[in-house]
Amino acid sequence: MEKLKLNRKRTVLLIYAVLALGVAAYAIAFLFGDPKLENRFDRSFVSAETSAIPGHFFFGGLALLLTPLQLSAKVRLRWRATHRFAGLLYAVAVLIAGVSALVIAPRAQGGMVSVVGFTTLSLLWMGSTALAWQRALVRDFTGHARWMYRSVALTSSAITLRIILGLGVPVAKLPLDLVYSTAAWAAWIINLAVCESLFVRRADRR
């Protein structure tokens, strides 16, 4: 039974790592590739002409790439120095990407609903990461883990956002602005809800 649970966790982490790698690769490739001007999003990012866009895309992609490493129990237990260094790098990446997101948010597709949604996400993202780091400094590792899971849930909203957009626009044929403004909130609310439900399940088992 324990072996089955371990294999299931490894499978989930592997699937998550593949999704994180895919979204991070897209974000970083955007910076070094040729933008598709026929694409509404690419066109809006190119026309913005602000250093916040590369800051958000590169460091947001870096934070997403580091999340599977931070979630790995094997790394945490066997290679603690690696875990600490990756955690510091992750926190710096979230800070830069989060501040950049605050600059970009007013230009978000979908109007004021999207602007407020992404602004809230950015503040929660940086706040939860700061609390995770603060808990580690005072050696409250239970609190550190809980806030780190919340931070990772918010980082992973980049994945959920693209899933919602993929299902809402090409599949369901809904208007882009409607889907995007919905995703600006649903992407991180869904992730946090799942995260908190896992905390409750773990507490119930104990």
TORLUM-821155 format. One line per field, with one value per atom (N, C-alpha, C): x, y, z; residue number from 1. Coordinates in nm, 4 decimals. Each point is the difference from the previous one (the first is absolute). Example, Ala and Ser with C-alpha at 12.3 -4.5 7.8 and 13.67 -1.06 7.14 Angstrom:
px = (1.3190_-0.0890_0.0900_-0.0350_0.0820_-0.0770)
py = (-0.5690_0.1190_0.1200_0.1050_0.1190_0.1090)
pz = (0.7800_0.0000_0.0000_-0.0720_0.0060_0.0730)
n = (1_1_1_2_2_2)
% end
This chain:
px = (0.0824_-0.0824_0.0868_0.1021_0.0893_0.0768_0.0397_0.0729_-0.0893_-0.1273_-0.0959_-0.0178_-0.0120_-0.0147_0.1242_0.1179_0.1243_0.0091_-0.0368_0.0032_-0.0994_-0.1155_-0.1010_0.0509_0.0663_0.0566_0.1070_0.0825_0.1059_-0.0586_-0.1087_-0.0654_-0.0593_-0.0675_-0.0594_0.1088_0.1119_0.1096_0.0614_0.0104_0.0550_-0.0896_-0.1316_-0.0945_0.0075_0.0042_0.0099_0.1294_0.1113_0.1291_-0.0026_-0.0657_-0.0106_-0.0811_-0.1122_-0.0829_0.0762_0.0708_0.0774_0.1093_0.0676_0.1047_-0.0569_-0.1168_-0.0618_-0.0370_-0.0630_-0.0421_0.1212_0.0991_0.1213_0.0755_0.0068_0.0683_-0.0703_-0.1337_-0.0761_0.0321_0.0038_0.0242_0.1388_0.1004_0.1375_0.0208_-0.0617_0.0130_-0.0597_-0.1040_-0.0621_0.1010_0.0894_0.0962_0.1061_0.0344_0.1098_-0.0475_-0.1291_-0.0550_-0.0597_-0.0514_-0.0663_-0.1476_-0.0493_-0.1414_-0.0923_-0.1118_-0.0987_-0.0978_0.0186_-0.0782_-0.1477_-0.0332_-0.1416_-0.0674_0.0838_-0.0513_-0.0250_-0.1209_-0.0403_0.0881_0.0387_0.0811_0.1422_0.0592_0.1354_0.0059_-0.1007_-0.0033_-0.0082_-0.0786_-0.0141_0.1286_0.0715_0.1253_0.1087_0.0058_0.1006_-0.0230_-0.1257_-0.0316_0.0186_0.0047_0.0115_0.1351_0.1082_0.1336_0.0401_-0.0011_0.0413_0.0881_0.1002_0.0911_-0.0691_-0.1204_-0.0741_-0.0408_-0.0182_-0.0437_0.1076_0.1270_0.1023_0.0231_-0.0120_0.0171_-0.1033_-0.1255_-0.1071_0.0115_0.0228_0.0046_0.1204_0.1178_0.1192_-0.0017_-0.0204_0.0084_-0.1243_-0.1156_-0.1168_0.0222_0.0614_0.0339_0.1010_0.0984_0.1008_-0.0638_-0.0892_-0.0689_-0.0793_-0.0655_-0.0790_0.0900_0.1164_0.0945_0.0521_0.0116_0.0550_-0.1021_-0.1289_-0.1016_0.0068_0.0219_0.0096_0.1161_0.1106_0.1158_-0.0335_-0.0738_-0.0371_-0.1045_-0.0817_-0.1032_0.0556_0.1162_0.0572_0.0456_-0.0605_0.0393_0.1424_0.0393_0.1349_0.1051_-0.0230_0.0947_0.0028_-0.1184_-0.0067_0.0748_-0.0098_0.0566_0.1466_0.0385_0.1357_0.0964_-0.0513_0.0875_-0.0537_0.0179_-0.0583_0.0614_0.1307_0.0647_-0.0588_-0.0263_-0.0624_-0.1391_-0.0748_-0.1360_0.0022_0.0952_0.0081_0.0396_0.0981_0.0436_-0.1116_-0.0657_-0.1112_-0.1133_-0.0205_-0.1039_0.0307_0.1273_0.0407_-0.0180_0.0423_-0.0139_-0.1473_-0.0830_-0.1442_-0.0593_0.0374_-0.0544_0.0379_0.1255_0.0445_-0.0767_-0.0181_-0.0727_-0.1444_-0.0640_-0.1388_-0.0083_0.0963_-0.0004_0.0080_0.0953_0.0174_-0.1208_-0.0450_-0.1152_-0.1269_-0.0145_-0.1196_-0.0072_0.1129_0.0024_-0.0245_0.0610_-0.0210_-0.1466_-0.0638_-0.1412_-0.0881_0.0362_-0.0773_0.0069_0.1142_0.0155_-0.0802_-0.0020_-0.0677_-0.1514_-0.0458_-0.1421_-0.0967_0.0287_-0.0954_-0.0229_0.0895_-0.0155_-0.0691_-0.0484_-0.0557_-0.1221_-0.0114_-0.1190_-0.1194_-0.1191_-0.1194_-0.0480_0.0673_-0.0497_0.0360_-0.0741_0.0307_-0.0105_-0.0873_-0.0124_0.1330_0.0606_0.1299_0.1094_-0.0035_0.1015_0.0005_-0.1172_-0.0094_0.0382_-0.0419_0.0324_0.1493_0.0702_0.1443_0.0767_-0.0502_0.0645_-0.0095_-0.1181_-0.0186_0.0906_0.0066_0.0874_0.1450_0.0472_0.1396_0.0307_-0.0911_0.0215_-0.0012_-0.0939_-0.0067_0.1218_0.0452_0.1163_0.1244_0.0272_0.1171_-0.0168_-0.1216_-0.0246_0.0176_-0.0549_0.0113_0.1448_0.0755_0.1404_0.0821_-0.0283_0.0697_-0.0276_-0.1253_-0.0350_0.0668_0.0094_0.0687_0.1469_0.0624_0.1406_0.0184_-0.0908_0.0088_-0.0162_-0.0907_-0.0217_0.1242_0.0689_0.1225_0.1099_0.0084_0.1045_-0.0152_-0.1245_-0.0211_-0.0142_0.0315_0.0012_-0.1373_-0.1034_-0.1357_-0.0248_0.0469_-0.0008_-0.1395_-0.0877_-0.1389_-0.0675_0.0162_-0.0545_0.0648_0.1309_0.0716_-0.0590_-0.0236_-0.0533_-0.1389_-0.0847_-0.1370_-0.0009_0.0807_0.0035_0.0701_0.0949_0.0678_-0.0950_-0.0822_-0.1000_-0.0976_-0.0384_-0.0885_0.0698_0.1272_0.0761_0.0093_0.0284_0.0084_-0.1355_-0.1077_-0.1341_-0.0230_0.0477_-0.0158_0.0932_0.1211_0.0909_-0.0622_-0.0647_-0.0596_-0.1252_-0.0460_-0.1156_0.0322_0.1291_0.0401_-0.0426_0.0058_-0.0440_-0.1523_-0.0664_-0.1461_-0.0599_0.0621_-0.0465_-0.0045_0.1055_0.0072_-0.0947_-0.0254_-0.0987_-0.1392_-0.0325_-0.1312_-0.0151_0.1046_-0.0052_-0.0147_0.0734_-0.0070_-0.1362_-0.0639_-0.1332_-0.1087_0.0190_-0.1054_-0.0110_0.1159_-0.0044_-0.0055_0.1017_-0.0066_-0.1060_-0.0192_-0.0911_-0.1444_-0.0242_-0.1367_-0.0456_0.0956_-0.0326_-0.0605_0.0457_-0.0487_0.0825_-0.0541_0.0746_0.1292_0.1074_0.1316_0.0003_-0.0580_0.0019_-0.0724_-0.1102_-0.0750_0.0831_0.0613_0.0811_0.1210_0.0634_0.1217_-0.0284_-0.1061_-0.0341_-0.0409_-0.0655_-0.0342_0.1257_0.0913_0.1240_0.0889_-0.0068_0.0820_-0.0292_-0.1187_-0.0379_0.0003_-0.0615_-0.0172_0.1327_0.0996_0.1277_0.0657_-0.0036_0.0657_-0.0959_-0.1279_-0.0965_-0.0152_-0.0081_-0.0100_0.1220_0.1194_0.1226_0.0078_-0.0360_0.0026_-0.1044_-0.1161_-0.1058_0.0467_0.0654_0.0538_0.1062_0.0871_0.1063_-0.0573_-0.0964_-0.0597_-0.0762_-0.0636_-0.0725_0.0970_0.1189_0.1012_0.0478_0.0111_0.0356_-0.1059_-0.1271_-0.1104_0.0018_0.0206_0.0047_0.1142_0.1135_0.1150_-0.0281_-0.0639_-0.0346_-0.1006_-0.0970_-0.1009_0.0646_0.0987_0.0682_0.0715_0.0602_0.0704_-0.0958)
py = (-0.1202_0.1202_0.1266_0.0005_0.1147_0.0187_-0.1124_0.0076_0.0572_-0.0393_0.0510_0.1507_0.0464_0.1432_0.0769_-0.0594_0.0653_0.0121_-0.1078_0.0019_0.1018_0.0113_0.0959_0.1430_0.0273_0.1327_0.0331_-0.0988_0.0216_0.0273_-0.0706_0.0205_0.1392_0.0433_0.1339_0.1061_-0.0187_0.0965_0.0040_-0.1158_-0.0057_0.0734_-0.0234_0.0695_0.1503_0.0385_0.1424_0.0593_-0.0736_0.0491_0.0219_-0.0897_0.0133_0.1247_0.0211_0.1183_0.1284_-0.0011_0.1169_0.0307_-0.1036_0.0180_0.0579_-0.0490_0.0479_0.1471_0.0412_0.1403_0.0909_-0.0455_0.0803_0.0155_-0.1068_0.0060_0.0977_0.0010_0.0943_0.1438_0.0263_0.1354_0.0491_-0.0857_0.0399_0.0085_-0.0918_0.0029_0.1270_0.0520_0.1239_0.1145_0.0009_0.1092_-0.0051_-0.1210_-0.0147_-0.0356_-0.0223_-0.0322_0.1224_-0.0196_0.1088_0.0020_0.1123_0.0072_-0.0132_-0.0660_-0.0149_0.1173_0.0960_0.1227_-0.0213_-0.1127_-0.0285_-0.0501_-0.0370_-0.0447_0.1215_0.0088_0.1171_0.0215_-0.1093_0.0120_0.0423_-0.0649_0.0365_0.1466_0.0449_0.1376_0.0987_-0.0333_0.0909_0.0061_-0.1133_-0.0010_0.0778_-0.0158_0.0705_0.1508_0.0409_0.1424_0.0673_-0.0788_0.0573_0.0678_-0.0572_0.0573_0.0306_-0.0999_0.0163_-0.1171_0.0270_-0.1051_-0.0958_0.0356_-0.0881_-0.1293_0.0037_-0.1204_-0.1079_0.0314_-0.1037_-0.0423_0.0950_-0.0347_-0.1005_0.0205_-0.0915_-0.1346_0.0025_-0.1247_-0.0859_0.0610_-0.0792_-0.0518_0.0910_-0.0424_-0.0783_0.0291_-0.0837_-0.1414_-0.0101_-0.1317_-0.0728_0.0743_-0.0599_-0.0529_0.0792_-0.0449_-0.1279_-0.0049_-0.1180_-0.1217_0.0207_-0.1103_-0.0559_0.0867_-0.0422_-0.0708_0.0138_-0.0573_-0.1524_-0.0779_-0.1453_-0.0378_0.0742_-0.0251_0.0267_0.1076_0.0350_-0.0956_-0.0578_-0.0935_-0.1394_-0.0301_-0.1346_-0.0273_-0.1001_-0.0376_-0.0550_-0.0661_-0.0571_0.1093_0.1098_0.1123_0.0640_0.0205_0.0633_-0.0791_-0.1318_-0.0842_-0.0349_-0.0203_-0.0483_0.1116_0.1027_0.1076_0.1333_0.0214_0.1168_0.1308_-0.0019_0.1217_0.0388_-0.1006_0.0252_0.0578_-0.0571_0.0486_0.1461_0.0328_0.1373_0.0976_-0.0385_0.0881_0.0209_-0.1099_0.0096_0.0835_-0.0110_0.0796_0.1485_0.0348_0.1406_0.0525_-0.0790_0.0380_0.0161_-0.0919_0.0061_0.1288_0.0340_0.1191_0.1270_0.0075_0.1163_0.0080_-0.1163_-0.0049_0.0461_-0.0437_0.0404_0.1501_0.0534_0.1434_0.0829_-0.0353_0.0760_-0.0184_-0.1257_-0.0266_0.0631_0.0006_0.0572_0.1509_0.0682_0.1462_0.0342_-0.0782_0.0219_-0.0203_-0.0985_-0.0275_0.1172_0.0677_0.1169_0.1123_0.0095_0.1021_-0.0369_-0.1300_-0.0479_-0.0075_-0.0270_-0.0272_0.1019_0.1309_0.0967_-0.0155_-0.0729_-0.0211_-0.1330_-0.0694_-0.1347_0.0019_-0.1056_-0.0179_-0.0279_0.0406_-0.0313_0.1106_0.1163_0.1143_-0.0013_0.0801_0.0210_-0.1274_-0.0913_-0.1274_-0.0743_-0.0062_-0.0656_0.0751_0.1320_0.0826_-0.0275_0.0024_-0.0232_-0.1442_-0.0943_-0.1404_-0.0256_0.0524_-0.0214_0.0797_0.1175_0.0786_-0.0733_-0.0538_-0.0773_-0.1220_-0.0690_-0.1176_0.0376_0.1086_0.0414_0.0288_0.0704_0.0342_-0.1252_-0.0896_-0.1249_-0.0871_-0.0020_-0.0793_0.0443_0.1297_0.0511_-0.0135_0.0240_-0.0089_-0.1402_-0.0994_-0.1384_-0.0479_0.0426_-0.0381_0.0645_0.1270_0.0685_-0.0676_-0.0406_-0.0683_-0.1376_-0.0695_-0.1301_0.0173_0.1033_0.0274_0.0402_0.0837_0.0441_-0.1167_-0.0940_-0.1174_-0.0900_-0.0070_-0.0818_0.0628_0.1329_0.0685_-0.0230_-0.0124_-0.0244_-0.1497_-0.0817_-0.1465_-0.0605_0.0691_-0.0549_-0.0713_-0.1232_-0.0678_-0.0470_-0.0201_-0.0326_0.1209_0.1164_0.1222_0.0333_-0.0240_0.0238_-0.0850_-0.1274_-0.0903_0.0442_0.0366_0.0403_0.1248_0.1002_0.1221_-0.0233_-0.0918_-0.0307_-0.0704_-0.0902_-0.0666_0.1027_0.0987_0.1050_0.0815_0.0301_0.0738_-0.0787_-0.1293_-0.0852_-0.0080_-0.0041_-0.0016_0.1259_0.1136_0.1260_0.0057_-0.0512_-0.0086_-0.0857_-0.1070_-0.0948_0.0527_0.1182_0.0588_0.0302_0.0108_0.0170_-0.1204_-0.1189_-0.1222_-0.0024_0.0252_-0.0042_0.1036_0.1175_0.1062_-0.0490_-0.0666_-0.0464_-0.1154_-0.0813_-0.1073_0.0597_0.1008_0.0654_0.0683_0.0696_0.0668_-0.1015_-0.1113_-0.1033_-0.0654_-0.0198_-0.0614_0.1014_0.1244_0.1000_0.0585_0.0246_0.0680_-0.0984_-0.0844_-0.0897_-0.1102_-0.0508_-0.1139_0.0472_0.0840_0.0447_0.1156_0.0620_0.1108_0.1206_0.0252_0.1158_0.1237_0.1199_0.1226_0.0075_0.0447_0.0035_0.0858_0.1199_0.0887_-0.0603_-0.0703_-0.0653_-0.1103_-0.0826_-0.1115_0.0531_0.1025_0.0518_0.0664_0.0775_0.0649_-0.1027_-0.1080_-0.1088_-0.0718_-0.0269_-0.0710_0.0820_0.1329_0.0872_-0.0222_-0.0461_-0.0333_-0.1504_-0.0742_-0.1447_-0.0738_0.0441_-0.0718_-0.0146_0.1072_-0.0103_-0.0391_0.0331_-0.0403_-0.1525_-0.0613_-0.1467_-0.0647_0.0503_-0.0587_0.0122_0.1170_0.0177_-0.0877_-0.0149_-0.0844_-0.1454_-0.0478_-0.1373_-0.0138_0.1003_-0.0014_-0.0068_0.0853_0.0018_-0.1286_-0.0571_-0.1261_-0.1131_0.0042_-0.1008_0.0158_0.1254_0.0230_-0.0598_0.0205_-0.0514_-0.1526_-0.0625_-0.1460_-0.0553_0.0659_-0.0460_0.0137_0.1098_0.0202_-0.1036_-0.0353_-0.1000_-0.1366_-0.0331_-0.1291_-0.0069_0.1123_0.0018_-0.0116)
pz = (0.0000_0.0000_0.0000_0.0874_0.0083_-0.1302_-0.0605_-0.1266_-0.1097_0.0019_-0.0986_0.0157_0.1236_0.0262_-0.0434_0.0238_-0.0396_-0.1512_-0.0704_-0.1463_-0.0562_0.0650_-0.0431_0.0170_0.1120_0.0239_-0.1028_-0.0309_-0.0993_-0.1380_-0.0327_-0.1300_-0.0090_0.1078_0.0032_-0.0129_0.0727_-0.0066_-0.1395_-0.0644_-0.1356_-0.0985_0.0086_-0.0895_0.0232_0.1285_0.0330_-0.0559_0.0132_-0.0486_-0.1510_-0.0725_-0.1457_-0.0362_0.0702_-0.0249_0.0340_0.1129_0.0408_-0.1017_-0.0472_-0.0999_-0.1290_-0.0405_-0.1235_0.0068_0.1097_0.0140_0.0172_0.0779_0.0188_-0.1316_-0.0777_-0.1296_-0.0931_0.0033_-0.0822_0.0403_0.1314_0.0495_-0.0396_0.0180_-0.0303_-0.1509_-0.0756_-0.1464_-0.0583_0.0628_-0.0473_-0.0010_0.0991_0.0113_-0.1092_-0.0430_-0.0949_-0.1413_-0.0149_-0.1315_-0.0667_-0.1184_-0.0720_0.0392_0.0524_0.0393_-0.1209_0.0213_-0.1069_0.0097_-0.0885_0.0098_-0.0305_-0.0642_-0.0222_0.1277_0.0997_0.1290_0.0892_0.0534_0.0788_0.1221_0.0672_0.1200_-0.0347_-0.0992_-0.0417_-0.0407_-0.0731_-0.0479_0.1168_0.1019_0.1148_0.0813_0.0110_0.0747_-0.0734_-0.1324_-0.0792_0.0054_-0.0084_-0.0029_0.1359_0.1068_0.1349_0.0224_-0.0573_0.0088_0.1447_0.0828_0.1392_0.0409_0.0829_0.0460_0.0955_0.0449_0.0903_-0.0691_-0.1316_-0.0723_-0.0001_-0.0411_0.0127_0.1447_0.0938_0.1411_0.0453_-0.0412_0.0411_-0.0703_-0.1302_-0.0765_0.0402_0.0082_0.0299_0.1434_0.0957_0.1398_0.0434_-0.0613_0.0254_-0.0520_-0.1191_-0.0549_0.0867_0.0520_0.0882_0.1282_0.0604_0.1222_-0.0264_-0.1154_-0.0341_-0.0209_-0.0615_-0.0205_0.1327_0.1006_0.1292_0.0882_-0.0290_0.0895_0.0126_-0.1091_0.0202_0.0911_-0.0116_0.0858_0.1456_0.0255_0.1371_0.0575_-0.0849_0.0463_0.0266_-0.0536_0.0124_0.1434_0.0632_0.1361_0.0016_-0.1069_-0.0097_0.0065_-0.0721_0.0017_0.1374_0.0594_0.1323_0.1059_-0.0063_0.1049_-0.0242_-0.1255_-0.0298_-0.0383_-0.0650_-0.0479_0.0529_0.1276_0.0652_-0.0496_-0.0271_-0.0508_-0.1356_-0.0836_-0.1303_0.0176_0.0953_0.0279_0.0461_0.0879_0.0515_-0.1113_-0.0811_-0.1082_-0.1027_-0.0367_-0.0954_0.0585_0.1317_0.0659_-0.0040_0.0221_-0.0080_-0.1424_-0.0976_-0.1403_-0.0372_0.0506_-0.0251_0.0576_0.1234_0.0654_-0.0759_-0.0451_-0.0776_-0.1319_-0.0654_-0.1277_0.0178_0.1086_0.0265_0.0263_0.0740_0.0293_-0.1287_-0.0870_-0.1248_-0.0911_-0.0143_-0.0866_0.0557_0.1337_0.0622_-0.0162_0.0225_-0.0181_-0.1470_-0.0904_-0.1433_-0.0373_0.0633_-0.0280_0.0404_0.1093_0.0430_-0.1039_-0.0665_-0.1048_-0.1238_-0.0318_-0.1213_0.0183_0.1217_0.0266_-0.0596_0.0068_-0.0564_-0.1506_-0.0689_-0.1439_-0.0319_0.1006_-0.0197_-0.0902_-0.0830_-0.0820_0.0916_-0.0408_0.0766_0.0908_-0.0042_0.0760_0.1474_0.0775_0.1414_0.0829_-0.0378_0.0740_-0.0042_-0.1173_-0.0146_0.0751_-0.0086_0.0674_0.1501_0.0613_0.1451_0.0339_-0.0835_0.0232_-0.0003_-0.1011_-0.0108_0.1054_0.0356_0.1058_0.1338_0.0285_0.1237_0.0024_-0.1127_-0.0110_0.0287_-0.0582_0.0184_0.1466_0.0669_0.1410_0.0884_-0.0246_0.0762_-0.0257_-0.1241_-0.0404_0.0767_-0.0024_0.0714_0.1514_0.0497_0.1431_0.0552_-0.0691_0.0474_-0.0051_-0.1023_-0.0104_0.1110_0.0300_0.1093_0.1336_0.0223_0.1251_0.0086_-0.1129_-0.0020_0.0371_-0.0541_0.0294_0.1468_0.0508_0.1397_0.0965_-0.0313_0.0845_0.0025_-0.1146_-0.0051_0.0854_0.0008_0.0768_0.1500_0.0474_0.1432_0.0300_-0.1023_0.0122_0.0327_-0.0442_0.0066_-0.1335_-0.0106_-0.1293_-0.0412_0.0979_-0.0344_-0.0649_0.0627_-0.0571_-0.1333_-0.0087_-0.1255_-0.1122_0.0282_-0.1025_-0.0457_0.0956_-0.0353_-0.0880_0.0339_-0.0803_-0.1336_-0.0002_-0.1251_-0.0966_0.0521_-0.0855_-0.0581_0.0801_-0.0511_-0.1090_0.0229_-0.1003_-0.1304_0.0113_-0.1191_-0.0706_0.0767_-0.0598_-0.0828_0.0508_-0.0724_-0.1209_0.0141_-0.1148_-0.1101_0.0419_-0.0951_-0.0674_0.0417_-0.0675_-0.1461_-0.0326_-0.1406_-0.0831_0.0610_-0.0686_-0.0097_0.1125_0.0031_-0.0945_-0.0062_-0.0898_-0.1441_-0.0428_-0.1395_-0.0273_0.1017_-0.0163_-0.0187_0.0821_-0.0104_-0.1357_-0.0441_-0.1302_-0.1130_0.0121_-0.1037_-0.0095_0.1156_0.0000_-0.0348_0.0426_-0.0166_-0.1383_-0.0662_-0.1302_-0.1167_-0.0231_-0.1163_0.0122_0.1239_0.0174_0.0182_0.1017_0.0285_-0.0891_-0.0719_-0.0926_0.0717_0.1221_0.0755_-0.0365_0.0224_-0.0302_0.0815_-0.0641_0.0643_0.1253_-0.0064_0.1164_0.1189_-0.0261_0.1078_0.0637_-0.0830_0.0509_0.0757_-0.0558_0.0609_0.1354_0.0079_0.1273_0.1049_-0.0446_0.0930_0.0469_-0.0934_0.0330_0.0926_-0.0103_0.0851_0.1484_0.0322_0.1378_0.0254_-0.0918_0.0220_0.0060_-0.0779_-0.0073_0.1359_0.0825_0.1306_0.1116_-0.0140_0.1031_0.0020_-0.1175_-0.0083_0.0642_-0.0337_0.0541_0.1521_0.0519_0.1455_0.0686_-0.0624_0.0572_0.0094_-0.1045_0.0005_0.1084_0.0092_0.1003_0.1418_0.0289_0.1342_0.0301_-0.1007_0.0217_0.0335_-0.0575_0.0336_0.1434_0.0464_0.1403_0.0928_-0.0342_0.0825_0.0019_-0.1153_-0.0070_0.0851_-0.0067_0.0788_0.1490_0.0392_0.1405_0.0472_-0.0842_0.0352_0.0224_-0.0819_0.0156_0.1337_0.0385_0.1279_0.1166)
n = (1_1_1_2_2_2_3_3_3_4_4_4_5_5_5_6_6_6_7_7_7_8_8_8_9_9_9_10_10_10_11_11_11_12_12_12_13_13_13_14_14_14_15_15_15_16_16_16_17_17_17_18_18_18_19_19_19_20_20_20_21_21_21_22_22_22_23_23_23_24_24_24_25_25_25_26_26_26_27_27_27_28_28_28_29_29_29_30_30_30_31_31_31_32_32_32_33_33_33_34_34_34_35_35_35_36_36_36_37_37_37_38_38_38_39_39_39_40_40_40_41_41_41_42_42_42_43_43_43_44_44_44_45_45_45_46_46_46_47_47_47_48_48_48_49_49_49_50_50_50_51_51_51_52_52_52_53_53_53_54_54_54_55_55_55_56_56_56_57_57_57_58_58_58_59_59_59_60_60_60_61_61_61_62_62_62_63_63_63_64_64_64_65_65_65_66_66_66_67_67_67_68_68_68_69_69_69_70_70_70_71_71_71_72_72_72_73_73_73_74_74_74_75_75_75_76_76_76_77_77_77_78_78_78_79_79_79_80_80_80_81_81_81_82_82_82_83_83_83_84_84_84_85_85_85_86_86_86_87_87_87_88_88_88_89_89_89_90_90_90_91_91_91_92_92_92_93_93_93_94_94_94_95_95_95_96_96_96_97_97_97_98_98_98_99_99_99_100_100_100_101_101_101_102_102_102_103_103_103_104_104_104_105_105_105_106_106_106_107_107_107_108_108_108_109_109_109_110_110_110_111_111_111_112_112_112_113_113_113_114_114_114_115_115_115_116_116_116_117_117_117_118_118_118_119_119_119_120_120_120_121_121_121_122_122_122_123_123_123_124_124_124_125_125_125_126_126_126_127_127_127_128_128_128_129_129_129_130_130_130_131_131_131_132_132_132_133_133_133_134_134_134_135_135_135_136_136_136_137_137_137_138_138_138_139_139_139_140_140_140_141_141_141_142_142_142_143_143_143_144_144_144_145_145_145_146_146_146_147_147_147_148_148_148_149_149_149_150_150_150_151_151_151_152_152_152_153_153_153_154_154_154_155_155_155_156_156_156_157_157_157_158_158_158_159_159_159_160_160_160_161_161_161_162_162_162_163_163_163_164_164_164_165_165_165_166_166_166_167_167_167_168_168_168_169_169_169_170_170_170_171_171_171_172_172_172_173_173_173_174_174_174_175_175_175_176_176_176_177_177_177_178_178_178_179_179_179_180_180_180_181_181_181_182_182_182_183_183_183_184_184_184_185_185_185_186_186_186_187_187_187_188_188_188_189_189_189_190_190_190_191_191_191_192_192_192_193_193_193_194_194_194_195_195_195_196_196_196_197_197_197_198_198_198_199_199_199_200_200_200_201_201_201_202_202_202_203_203_203_204_204_204_205_205_205_206_206_206)
% end
